Amino acid sequence: MMLNPVRETAATTGAMVQAVHALRKALGTN
Protein backbone atom coordinates (compact mmCIF):
# COMPACT_ATOMS: atom_id res chain seq x y z
CA MET A 1 0.00 0.00 0.00
CA MET A 2 1.86 3.04 -1.24
CA LEU A 3 -1.19 5.27 -0.84
CA ASN A 4 -0.56 5.97 2.84
CA PRO A 5 3.04 5.09 3.79
CA VAL A 6 2.76 7.07 7.02
CA ARG A 7 -0.09 4.92 8.29
CA GLU A 8 1.73 1.75 7.26
CA THR A 9 4.91 2.88 8.99
CA ALA A 10 2.95 3.68 12.14
CA ALA A 11 1.31 0.24 12.07
CA THR A 12 4.67 -1.46 11.63
CA THR A 13 6.18 0.56 14.47
CA GLY A 14 3.22 -0.30 16.70
CA ALA A 15 3.64 -4.00 15.94
CA MET A 16 7.35 -3.81 16.74
CA VAL A 17 6.67 -2.00 20.01
CA GLN A 18 4.08 -4.61 20.98
CA ALA A 19 6.57 -7.39 20.22
CA VAL A 20 9.23 -5.70 22.35
CA HIS A 21 6.80 -5.27 25.24
CA ALA A 22 5.70 -8.90 24.94
CA LEU A 23 9.31 -10.08 25.04
CA ARG A 24 10.12 -7.86 28.02
CA LYS A 25 7.02 -9.10 29.84
CA ALA A 26 7.92 -12.73 29.16
CA LEU A 27 11.51 -12.21 30.30
CA GLY A 28 10.41 -10.29 33.38
CA THR A 29 7.79 -12.78 34.56
CA ASN A 30 9.96 -15.84 33.99
KEKOL-798685 format. One line per 10 residues: their letters; for each residue y, x, z of N, C-alpha, C, O. Coordinates in nm, 4 decimals. Layout:
BEGIN
A> Y X Z Y X Z Y X Z Y X Z; ...
***
This chain:
BEGIN
MMLNPVRETA> -0.1200 0.0850 0.0000 0.0000 0.0000 0.0000 0.1245 0.0881 0.0000 0.1651 0.1397 0.1041; 0.1831 0.1045 -0.1152 0.3036 0.1862 -0.1240 0.4290 0.1006 -0.1107 0.5405 0.1525 -0.1164; 0.4114 -0.0309 -0.0928 0.5275 -0.1186 -0.0837 0.6037 -0.0961 0.0467 0.7267 -0.0991 0.0484; 0.5314 -0.0739 0.1546 0.5973 -0.0558 0.2837 0.5344 0.0623 0.3568 0.4551 0.0427 0.4489; 0.5687 0.1848 0.3167 0.5092 0.3039 0.3794 0.5474 0.3178 0.5261 0.4725 0.3750 0.6053; 0.6641 0.2654 0.5619 0.7071 0.2761 0.7020 0.6129 0.1974 0.7910 0.5699 0.2457 0.8957; 0.5811 0.0754 0.7486 0.4924 -0.0085 0.8295 0.3543 0.0559 0.8383 0.2916 0.0555 0.9443; 0.3072 0.1113 0.7261 0.1747 0.1728 0.7260 0.1729 0.2951 0.8168 0.0758 0.3187 0.8887; 0.2807 0.3726 0.8130 0.2882 0.4907 0.8993 0.2888 0.4485 1.0453 0.2235 0.5111 1.1287; 0.3623 0.3424 1.0762 0.3684 0.2945 1.2142 0.2309 0.2476 1.2594 0.1911 0.2735 1.3729
ATTGAMVQAV> 0.1579 0.1790 1.1721 0.0244 0.1307 1.2073 -0.0690 0.2481 1.2315 -0.1489 0.2467 1.3251; -0.0586 0.3498 1.1465 -0.1455 0.4671 1.1625 -0.1131 0.5389 1.2930 -0.2031 0.5821 1.3650; 0.0162 0.5513 1.3229 0.0560 0.6180 1.4466 0.0061 0.5392 1.5667 -0.0422 0.5972 1.6639; 0.0177 0.4066 1.5600 -0.0296 0.3223 1.6699 -0.1786 0.3395 1.6917 -0.2245 0.3462 1.8057; -0.2547 0.3466 1.5827 -0.3998 0.3637 1.5940 -0.4316 0.4986 1.6572 -0.5221 0.5090 1.7399; -0.3575 0.6015 1.6184 -0.3805 0.7353 1.6744 -0.3476 0.7363 1.8232 -0.4200 0.7957 1.9030; -0.2392 0.6711 1.8596 -0.2000 0.6666 2.0008 -0.3060 0.5931 2.0821 -0.3410 0.6353 2.1923; -0.3570 0.4826 2.0269 -0.4610 0.4081 2.0978 -0.5845 0.4938 2.1163 -0.6471 0.4908 2.2223; -0.6206 0.5710 2.0131 -0.7390 0.6570 2.0219 -0.7187 0.7628 2.1297 -0.8098 0.7914 2.2074; -0.5985 0.8209 2.1342 -0.5704 0.9233 2.2350 -0.5792 0.8631 2.3745 -0.6376 0.9237 2.4644
HALRKALGTN> -0.5218 0.7443 2.3937 -0.5268 0.6801 2.5244 -0.6703 0.6477 2.5629 -0.7088 0.6635 2.6788; -0.7500 0.6022 2.4659 -0.8899 0.5697 2.4939 -0.9652 0.6946 2.5374 -1.0447 0.6907 2.6313; -0.9394 0.8059 2.4681 -1.0076 0.9307 2.5041 -0.9643 0.9765 2.6433 -1.0474 1.0177 2.7242; -0.8347 0.9691 2.6705 -0.7857 1.0117 2.8020 -0.8453 0.9242 2.9114 -0.8824 0.9740 3.0177; -0.8545 0.7938 2.8856 -0.9096 0.7016 2.9843 -1.0560 0.7336 3.0097 -1.1011 0.7345 3.1242; -1.1306 0.7601 2.9020 -1.2732 0.7916 2.9161 -1.2913 0.9218 2.9935 -1.3782 0.9317 3.0801; -1.2088 1.0215 2.9617 -1.2208 1.1506 3.0301 -1.1775 1.1379 3.1762 -1.2336 1.2034 3.2640; -1.0794 1.0549 3.2012 -1.0292 1.0406 3.3376 -1.1254 0.9643 3.4278 -1.1406 0.9980 3.5452; -1.1905 0.8615 3.3735 -1.2782 0.7794 3.4564 -1.4113 0.8479 3.4797 -1.4745 0.8281 3.5834; -1.4545 0.9290 3.3830 -1.5842 0.9964 3.3992 -1.5620 1.1276 3.4721 -1.6574 1.2014 3.4968
***
